[in-house]
Amino acid sequence: MTGNTLRGAATRHVTARELSQTAGKPNRGAPAYSRWVNRPIGRQLAILAFQAGMTPNQVTLASGAVSLCGIVLLGAGPATVPVGSRARNTPGRPRRRQRVC
């Protein structure tokens, strides 16, 4: 690596940190999970994407691909409790009569 490349990488890292610290939404009124899990993880992923030289459109495509894979995996898997089925809807169990008002 040349000195220019190292300086460019260091500048990019500093720029990413500065942008990360100044950008963002206020935490007031935000749900706790979003505040302490989603935002910090998203901030780190945005820094990594910036350092990798990805454009906003490339980040959007990568996010869409990950989401699509998750949807496919959920749809292809068996209907179990972790996936979201309810015990009362399983085959072989009698259904309860629903009240009609």
C-alpha positions in Angstrom: 0.0 0.0 0.0 1.2 3.5 -0.7 1.1 6.4 1.8 -1.7 8.0 -0.2 -3.9 4.9 0.2 -3.3 4.8 3.9 -4.1 8.5 4.3 -7.2 8.1 2.2 -8.4 5.2 4.4 -7.7 7.1 7.6 -9.5 10.2 6.3 -12.4 8.1 5.3 -12.6 6.5 8.8 -12.5 9.9 10.5 -15.1 11.3 8.1 -17.4 8.3 8.8 -17.1 8.8 12.6 -17.8 12.5 12.3 -20.9 11.9 10.1 -22.1 9.3 12.5 -21.8 11.5 15.5 -23.5 14.5 14.0 -26.3 12.6 12.1 -29.3 10.8 13.6 -32.7 11.2 15.0 -33.5 12.6 18.4 -34.1 9.8 21.0 -37.1 11.5 22.5 -40.2 9.4 22.1 -38.4 6.6 20.4 -39.1 3.0 21.4 -36.4 1.5 23.6 -35.5 -1.3 21.2 -35.1 1.1 18.3 -33.1 3.5 20.5 -30.6 1.0 22.0 -30.5 -1.8 19.4 -31.6 -0.8 15.9 -30.0 2.6 15.7 -26.6 1.7 17.0 -26.4 -1.4 14.8 -27.6 0.6 11.8 -25.1 3.3 12.5 -22.2 0.8 12.5 -23.5 -0.8 9.3 -23.7 2.6 7.6 -20.1 3.3 8.6 -19.0 0.0 7.2 -20.9 0.6 3.9 -19.3 4.1 3.7 -15.8 2.8 4.3 -16.4 0.1 1.7 -17.2 2.8 -0.8 -20.8 1.7 -1.3 -23.3 4.1 -2.8 -26.7 4.7 -1.2 -28.3 2.7 -4.0 -26.0 -0.3 -3.4 -26.8 -0.2 0.3 -30.5 -0.2 -0.5 -30.1 -3.2 -2.9 -28.1 -5.1 -0.2 -30.8 -4.4 2.4 -33.5 -5.5 0.0 -31.7 -8.7 -0.8 -31.2 -9.5 2.9 -34.9 -8.8 3.6 -36.0 -11.0 0.6 -33.8 -13.9 1.9 -35.4 -13.6 5.3 -38.9 -13.6 3.8 -38.1 -16.7 1.7 -36.6 -18.5 4.7 -39.7 -17.8 6.8 -42.0 -18.9 3.9 -40.1 -22.1 3.2 -39.7 -23.2 6.7 -42.2 -25.3 8.7 -44.9 -23.4 10.7 -43.6 -23.6 14.2 -44.0 -21.4 17.2 -40.7 -19.4 16.5 -41.9 -18.8 13.0 -45.2 -17.5 14.1 -47.9 -20.2 14.2 -50.2 -20.4 17.1 -50.9 -23.6 19.0 -54.6 -23.3 18.6 -54.4 -23.4 14.9 -52.3 -26.6 14.6 -53.9 -29.5 12.8 -55.3 -32.3 14.9 -56.5 -30.0 17.7 -60.2 -29.2 17.9 -61.1 -25.6 17.3 -62.9 -23.7 19.9 -66.2 -22.2 19.0 -66.0 -18.5 18.6 -68.6 -16.3 20.3 -70.9 -14.5 18.0 -72.3 -11.3 19.4 
